[in-house]
Amino acid sequence: MLALTLEDFMVELNEGSIKNVGPTNKSATVKMFDVESAEAREFGDKRVKLVFEDKDGSEVQVSLFPEDVKKIADDIETLEAESPVFD
């Protein structure tokens, strides 16, 4: 399941073209639950792309620098050692 929340979001649709309307204070939050597949792969020459897909074919891609990926890997190791999630 993919949940997408858009804040202060308005666009103009004119003859098939989408154009931003209003100030540039827009934000979005994406949440994906029940992930069916997840993978990591190279993205360019300096980043890692994490790709998550649910059973409906919705996909979320996240591009991170290697130091951020290492931080997440450390967080997972800590969870493995301390959290009942991994029991």
C-alpha positions in Angstrom: 0.0 0.0 0.0 1.3 3.4 -1.0 0.1 6.5 0.9 0.9 9.9 -0.6 0.3 13.2 1.3 0.7 16.4 -0.5 0.8 19.7 1.4 -0.1 23.1 -0.2 -0.1 21.5 -3.6 -1.7 23.1 -6.5 -1.0 22.7 -10.2 -2.5 24.1 -13.3 -3.4 21.8 -16.2 -3.4 23.7 -19.5 -3.6 22.0 -22.8 -2.0 18.8 -21.4 0.9 20.6 -19.6 1.2 20.7 -15.8 2.5 23.9 -14.3 3.2 24.8 -10.7 0.8 27.3 -9.3 1.5 29.4 -6.2 4.5 29.6 -3.9 7.2 26.9 -3.7 6.3 25.8 -0.2 5.0 22.4 -1.2 5.9 19.2 0.6 5.1 15.6 0.3 5.2 12.5 2.5 5.3 9.0 1.0 4.7 5.9 3.1 4.8 2.3 1.7 3.5 -0.7 3.6 3.5 -4.4 2.8 6.6 -4.1 0.6 7.0 -7.2 -1.7 10.5 -6.5 -2.9 13.4 -4.3 -2.0 16.8 -3.9 -3.6 19.9 -1.7 -3.5 21.9 -0.8 -6.6 24.4 1.8 -7.8 23.0 5.1 -8.9 25.5 7.2 -10.8 29.0 7.1 -9.5 28.4 8.4 -6.0 25.1 7.1 -4.7 23.1 4.1 -3.8 19.5 3.7 -4.9 17.1 1.8 -2.7 14.0 0.6 -4.6 10.9 -0.7 -2.9 7.8 -2.2 -4.6 4.5 -3.3 -3.2 2.2 -6.0 -4.6 0.2 -3.4 -6.6 3.3 -2.4 -8.5 3.7 0.9 -6.7 7.4 1.8 -6.4 9.4 4.1 -4.2 13.0 4.9 -5.1 15.4 6.6 -2.7 18.9 7.8 -3.6 21.4 8.0 -0.8 25.1 8.8 -0.3 27.1 5.8 0.9 27.6 7.3 4.4 23.8 7.4 4.8 23.5 3.8 3.7 26.1 2.8 6.2 24.2 4.6 8.9 21.0 2.7 8.0 23.0 -0.6 8.0 24.3 0.3 11.5 20.7 1.0 12.7 19.6 -2.4 11.3 22.5 -4.2 13.2 21.4 -2.4 16.4 17.8 -3.5 15.9 19.0 -7.1 15.2 20.8 -7.1 18.5 18.3 -5.3 20.7 14.8 -5.5 19.2 12.2 -8.3 19.5 11.3 -7.6 15.9 14.3 -9.9 14.9 13.4 -12.7 17.4 
